[in-house]
Amino acid sequence: MNKNNTVMSVELTDLTVFRKGKVRDIYDLGDELLFIVTDRISAHDVIMNQGIPGKGEMLNKISEFWFNYLRDVVPNHVITADFESYPEELRKYPQISGRSMIVKKVERIDVECVVRGYISGSGWKQYKNSEPVDDKIDLYGNKIPTGLVESDKLPQPIFTPATKADDGHDENIPLERFYDIVGSQLGDQIIEVSLRLYKTAYDYAYTRGLIIADTKFEFGLDNGQLILIDEVLTPDSSRFWSVEKYQPGRGQDSFDKQYLRDYLSGIDWNKEPPPPDLPEEVIENTARKYREAFNLLTKQI
C-alpha cells in the first residue's frame, strides 16, 4: 500500500470553508454543511505528515451505518451520504464520493458527551490516583467501587463530559460544570440519550465480536430538538476491543490508532509539532486496524 496514495485535503475552491479540523474538512452550503472525511490522522493533537489510505472512507461509512442504526434512539443531522443525489455543483468533485455527507446546519452544543463502560485510558489514570471515600471513588461525579483493575467492566456505564481546552486537548469536567453549560433539563436529556445510545450500540457491536469500551457523542439543537451530530462510534471517537481477546488487568489491543500512539511513544518525539515521518509498516498496520473495525461493524468484507 502506497502511503502517498491518500486524500489529505479536498480543496473545493468555489465553496466557502466552514471549518477544517484534524480530520474533517467542512464546507458551508447555506442551511446545510458538507462534511468531508480525509485520510489525515492525528496523535497527541498533532496531525501526522502521512495519512492512512482509505481511512476517510471507512470512518465516513462507519458513521453513516451508526446514524442509520441509531436513528430510533435520537434523530441525527444527516441529509444524505449518497454522492449521486448531491447537487450538481458537488458532483463535479468525484474525490469526495464515499468520504462525505451533507448534513443539517444546527446549533452545536459545545460539550463532548463521553460514555464509559469500562475503566481505561484517562478514566483509569484518574481512578488509580484517587483516594476512596466510603469504599467508593469519585470519577468525574460518578461513584465507582474500589478494587477495579485496568480494563474492568464498570457496574454500569457512566457519563463523563468533556470540553475542548484552548490548546485543543479534551478536558474532562465535573457534572456540575456540564450542567452549568447546558442547563438542568437539557443536561438530563443529554445524559439519558447518551447512555441509551451507548447501550444500543454496545449490544450490537458485541454480537460482531467488538467491545465498545468507551465512546464520545456530540449533539446539536435543530429548532430546539436534540439531535446527534458530527461523527458517531468510529475508531477515532471510540475505544474498540476484541471480545475474544478481552482480559481485564491490562491494556487491551484496540481497533483504532492506538497502534500509532504506541509506536510514537517508543521513539524520540516530544509530542509537539513537527511530527515524525511514519514508516510504511506503521501506516499499513494502522490501516489494517481501521479495516478490521469497519468490516466487523458493517458486515462488509
N, C-alpha and C positions, 0 to 999 in steps of 0.2 A: 504494500500500500504506500503510495507516494505522499509524504507529509505535506508537499506543496499543493496537492490537489484538494484544496479546501476553500470554503467560502468564508473569508474573514470579514468581509463587509459587502454590502449591496448598496451602491450609490444610485438612487432614483432622483436624477437631477431636476426633474420637473415637479417634484413633490416637496412639501415642507417637512423638515425633520421635526418630530415632536420630542423625542428623547433617544439618546443612544446609551445603552447600559453596557455591562461587561460582556453580555452575550447577545442581547436583543437590540435590533435597530427598529425604531418605531416612527412611523410617518403619520402626519395629520391629514385625514381625509374629510375634514369638516366635523360632522356629527359622529364620525367613525374614526377608527385608528387601524393602521396596517402594522401588524406585528410580524417581524422577520427574525427568525432564529438563525444566527450564524453558527459557524463551527468554532468560534472563539472559545477558549477555556481559561478560567482564572483559578488561581490558588493564592490564598492569603491576600485576597483582594487585588492581586496583580494579574493582568492579562498576559498570558504566555505569548511568545513570539510566533509559535506554530499553533495551528488549530488541530482539531481532531476530525478527520474526514468522516462525513456522514452524521456527525453529532447533532447538527441543527435539525436535520430532517427527523431524526429519531426523537429528539426532545419535542418537536412540534407535534408529531403523530402520537406520542405518549400523552401529551396534554389534551389533544383532540379526543383520544379514547376516553380519558377520565372525565372530561367535560360532558361527554355524552352519557357515560355510565352514571354519573352523579347528579344529573340534572333533576331527578326526582327528589333529591335532598334539598337543593337550593338552585335557583336559576343562575346562569352564568353570562358572561359578556360576549360569547362567540356568535357571530353572524354567519360566517361561512369560512371553511378552510378548503373549499373546492375551487381550485385555480380556474377551472373552465367557467365558473359562474362569476368570476371577478369582473368588474367594469373593464371596458375595452382598454382604457388608458393604463391599466395594470397588467393586462395580459401580454403587453409588449415586452415584459420583463420575465422571460421564462425561467430565469435563475432563481426566482422566488417560489416557483411551484414546488409544493411538498414541504416547504420550510416556512410557511407563512399562514396567517389567518387574518380576516377582517373582523374587528370586534367593536362593540359599542364604546363610545367615549362617555365615561361616567365619572362621578366624584369619587376619587380614591380615598380609602381610609388608610392613613399612614401608620399602620401597625402591622407587624408581621405576626401572624397567629400560628404559633408553634404548638403542635401536639406531640407529646412524647408517650410512647407505650412501653419503652424500655429505658434503662438508665445507661446512657452512653454519652460520649462527646463532652460538651461543656456542662451538661447536666451531671455526668459522673464526676467531673472535677469539682463542681460545686458541692455535690453530695459528700464526697470523701473528705473535703476540707471544712465541713460544717460540724458544729457541736450539737449533739442531740439535746432536746428538751422533752422530758416525759416520754422517753423512748421513741421520739419522732424527730425527724429532720425537716426543717423548713426549706423547701425547694421552690423558690420563686412564688411563695404564698401557698404552696401545697404541702400538706403534712404527709411525709413519707416514712415508713417504718425503718428502723435501723437494721443493720445486718445484711443489707443487699450487697452483691458483688457486681463488678463491671458487666454490663450487658444483661443483667437480670430483667425479667419482665416485671413491670410495676403492677401493684394490685389492681389498678385501673388507670387508663390513660389520663394524663394531666395536661392542662393548658398553661403554657409558659410564654407569654407575649414578649415581643422584642421590637425595638425601633432601630433606625439607622442613625449611628453617631456621625459627627461631622467628618470623621476620617474614612467613612464608608463601611466600617465594621458593624456587624449586628451587635446590638447592646440589649441584653436581657433586662427586663424591667419588672418590678413587682406588680401584682394585680391592682393594687391601689393606684399606681401610675397609669395603668391601662384604662381603668375606669375614669380617671381624670381626663384622659384624652378623648374617649369616645362617649362617655356618659353611661349611666347605670343601665338603662333599658336596652340600648344598642349593645352595650357590653355583654349583658346576659345573653342576648340573641346570638352574638358572635361566638361566644364560648359554646353554647348549646349546638350550634350548627357545625362548628369546627370539630367537636367531639363526635358528632354523628357522621360527618364526612370521613373522619379517620376510621371509625368502626366499620362503615360500609366498605371502604377501600381495603382495609386490613383483611376483612373476611374474604374478599375476592382474591387479593394477592396471595393469601395463604394457600388457597387451592391451586395456585400456579407455582407454588414452591418458593415464594418470597415472603419474608417478614418485613413489614414496614415498621422499622424501629421508631422513627420519628419523621415528621414532615412539617412543611410550612405552607400555610394558606394565606392568600391575600384577598381582600374584599373591597367592594365599592358600593356606592348607593346610586341606583338608577331610579330617579324620581322618588327617592325615599325608600325604595325596596333594596334589601340587602342582596347582592349578587357576588358570585365567585369570579375573580379576575386573574390576570397575569398568567402564570403557568400553574400546573397542578400535578403533584405527585410524580415529578420527574426525578431522575437520579441527581439533578442539580439542586433540587429543593427537598430531597428526602434521603433517608438512610435505609437502603435495602439490603437485607441479609438473606442467605440461603437457609430455608427451613431444614434441609438435610444436614447442613454443616454447623448449625447453631449450637453453641456451647457456652453457657454463662461462665463468668470468671475470667474472661479475657476479651480483648478487642476482636471484632468479627471481620471477616473479609466482606467488603462492600461492593455492590454493583454500581459504582459511581466513580468519582475522581479521587477516591482515597488512595488508589494505586499511585496516582500522580503526586499526591501530597506526601506519601511515604517516600517516593523517590527524591523529592525535593528536600525532605528532612534529612536525607542521608548524604547530601552534597554540601559544599561550602557556598551557601547562599544565605544572605541576611534577611530574606523575605521582603526586600524593598526593591523597587524598580532600579535598574533594568532587570528583567528576568533572565535566567539562563536559557540557552537553546536546549530543546528536548531531543534526546536520542530517538532514533526511529523505533527502537524496541518499546520505549515508554509510550510513544504515540500509538503504536499498534495495540499494545496491551490495554491502554485506556479505552481505545475504540472498541475493543472486544468486550470490555465490561459493560459499556453502554448498549452494545448489540444484544448481549445476553438479557439484560433487563427489558429491552424493547421486545425481544422475541417472546419472553416468558409472559409479559403483561398483555400483549396484544394478540397472542396466539399466532404470530407470524413467524415464518421460518427464514 
